[in-house]
Amino acid sequence: MSANVLDIALTVLLVAAAVWTVSTARMLRSVIGLAATSALLTAILFRLDSPLAAVFELSVCAGLIPAILVSAVGLTARMDDDALARRKRAKLKVFALLPVILAAAAWALVRLNVPLDFALPAAQGPGATVQTTLWNLRQADLVGQIAVLLAAAFGVVVLLKGKSQ
């Protein structure tokens, strides 16, 4: 299997696992999906030649956090069938447009001829530091990190939001 095909396959599997994680109605399945998503991200990080980030992703995000969440799920009450059906219908409404949005994004990437090369420039020279690398060469990484942090904050707000009476 060529490198590009493997990269594309891992990316597609990562997106599919992430979508399944947030769209499933059962909490335990969501935790399993989170672990699978993190394991796929670990494989991508190894492919990007970032072994330290991959090891942290595997140990913390695919190991520790799901273990904590499984114990929390074990302490919660199981939903009855009617509540589960209502939750599934609500999630279906929320995620109904997701395939259209993903297809539009993929079409835009192909149509705009966006390069999907995973190789990003690295710091070079004797005076190169992490700061200069991040701010001068890896701005896309910073934008991605900001997006992930905002998405996590939004997810926490949605999960902890009480029902309006």
Secondary structure, DSSP 4 states (H G I P E B T S, - for coil): --HHHHHHHHHHHHHHHHHHHHH-S-HHHHHHHHHHHHHHHHHHHHHTT-HHHHHHIIIIIIIIHHHHHHHHHHHSPPPPHHHHHHHHHHHHHHHTTHHHHHHHHHHHHHHTT-----------STT--HHHIIIII-HHHHHHHHHHHHHHHHHHHHHHPPPP-
